[in-house]
Amino acid sequence: MSRTPEDVGEATITLKDDAGQVERRLYVRLGGLLLLAFLCYLVWRIVTPLWEPLLWAVLLGALLAPWNLRLAQRLGGRTQLASSITTALTVLLFILPVLAAGTAVATQAAQLLRRLERRVPELSKGMEIDLSRLPWLDSSLAWLDANTSVSLAQLQGWFTEGLQRLLQVFHSAPRIATV
């Protein structure tokens, strides 16, 4: 085999020019990766609100599985009945405390509204709001009197009117039923 200076560096095997196919394969793979990333994003969006309940389900399932198995053995191998009883007891053990707490909150809110209803006539009758008796407002009231045309009586009237409207809104709020 003799080597001549002309054939140094030449390829011994010549391949077809596959630049178009290589570029096409690159775009197909890139498109597949983008599609996979988009699908993963959509799955994440679906699972994100559910991760906490799913975690609770796994935790409760792991904790209650031994109890469910023993109950099924006591019931003579009736696994569906044991699972139904376990599910019902689990739901009751979670719903009853929530209902009790909700009832306590509703009762306290109803008592607060009744107290406010009794106090509203008292507040609107004899209690005048005098802003000049509040020492921490002295400098602000002095600046307001010197730089604007708003008087202290106008300001007190606006304040009283605003408080009365606020109390009327609270008074007309829907009643919370007590259980």
N, C-alpha and C positions, 0 to 999 in steps of 0.2 A: 504494500500500500504506500504509494508515494504521495507526498504532500507537496502541493505547489502553492506558492504564495497567493494565488488567486482564490483558492477555495478556503482559506482560513477565515473563520467567522461566519460562514454560510451555514444555515440550518440543514441538517441532513434529512429531516422530515418536514415537509411543508404542510401546514394546516390551512383549512379554509379561513377566510376572514369572517369570524363569528362576532364581530363587534356589535351588530344589530341584535343578535340573539342574547348576548351577554347583557346589553342594556335593557332589553325587554324583560329578562329574568330578574334584573335588579328592580325594575318598576313593579313587577308582579309581587316580589317578596316584600318590597316597601309598602305596597298597597295592602298586602296581607297583614303586615305588622300594624299598620294604621287601623285596619278594621278590627284586629284583635285588641288594640289599645282602646278603641272606641267601645267595643263590647264590654271590656273589663270596666270601663268608666260607667257604662249603663248598669252593669250588675252592682257596682259599688253604690250607685245612686239608689238602687232598689233595696239593697241590704242595709244601708246606713240607718234608716229609721227603725229597722228591725233587729239590729245587733243586740240591743239591750234586752228585749223580750226573748230573743233566741238564747242569749246567755243565761237568763233566768230559767228558761225551759230546760236547758242542758243541766243546770245546777239542780233544779228540783227533780228532774228525771234521775240523776245520779244519786241524790239523797233518798228518794222515795222508792227506788227500784228494789232494794232489799226488803223493805216493808211490804211492798206489793207482792213480791215472791212468797213471803211467809203467809200473807193473807190468801193468796191463791192456793197454797198447800193446805191451809185450814179449811178452805171452801171446797176441797176435793178436786183440785186441778182446774177449777173454773176461772181461767185467767181473764176472760172478758168481764165477768162480774167483779172480780178483784180490781181490775183497772177502772171500772165504772165507779166503784166505791171510793177508791183512792182519788180519782179526779173530783168527785163530788165533795169529799172532805177537804181537799186542797182548796177548791174554790170557796167553800164556806169559811175556811180558816183565813182566807185573804179578804173576802167580801165583808164578813161581819165586823172586823175592826175598822174598816173604812167606813161602813155605815154608821158605826157608833161614833167615830170621830166627826163625820159629817152632821150627825144629829146634834152633837154637842155644839158644834160651830153654829148651826142654824138656830138653836135655842138661845145661845148667847147673843147672836145678832138680833133676834126678835126682842130680847130683853133690852138691849141697847136702844133699839128703835122706839120701844115703849117709853123708856126714860127720856129720850130726846123729845118725843111728842108731848110729854108732860111738862118739860122745861121750856119749850118754845113759847107758850103764852107768857110765862114768867119773864123770859128774856126780852120779849118785845114790849112788855108793859113798862116796867120801872127802870130798866137799865139803859142809861144813856152812855155812849162812848165818848169820853173826853180825851182827845189825843194830846192836849196840852199838859196833862198830868203824867205823861210818860217821859221821864228825864232823858232817855236815850234818843228821843225824837226831837229834842229842843233845837239842836243846830240845823237839822233838816227842815223843820218847820219855820225857823227864822229865815233860812235861805229861800224857801218857797214863798214866804210872805214878802220878802224884799225883791225877788226877781220875777215873780209872776203875778197875775191878777186873781189867783185862786186864794180864797180866804179859808181860814181854819174851819169855819162853819160849813162851807161847801165841801171841803175834804171829809169832814166828819159825816155829813149827809151821804156822800157817795159811799163811804166805808160802811155805814149802817145799812144803806140800801143793798149793797153787795152782799153783806152778811145775811140779810133777810131773804134775798133771792136764793142764796146757797142753802139756807135752812128749808126753804120751800121745796127746793129740788130734793133734799134728803127726805122731807116729809112726804112728797108725792112718789118717792121711789117704790117699786113693787114690794109688797110685803113678802117676807120669807116665812113659809109655812113651817110650823113646828111639828115635829113627829111625836 
